[in-house]
Amino acid sequence: MENQEAIKAFLEKYKDLFWHIPKNKIQEISKDVLVEYVINYGDYSCVKEMLQVIGVEQVAEIFYKNNHSSIENPNKIVRNNYNDLNRNLFKLYFDKHAPRNS
């Protein structure tokens, strides 16, 4: 479902989320950074559009890859950039809408 043109259009539309990244570098950010920023700072419409552009399953895969240790063992201190409330909300969301096979 994802295509590079749709991602580029998404990044242009929501470029203010990436306020500390130089404007000429926003189109070069990784999907990991895109997902992290939208989950942490995006509003409902931004999150909804990201899920449509990238796909729920791929966003969930990126989310779990970047949060694996902290979700599996909440007492373990792991560096990640998701805020705690959003990490919990999206874990619940992805557990329901993009369940993992493990």
PyMOL commands that set and color helices and strands:
alter all, ss='L'
color gray80, all
select helices_A, chain A and resi 4-13+15-18+23-28+31-41+44-54+56-72+84-97
alter helices_A, ss='H'
color red, helices_A
deselect
rebuild
show_as cartoon
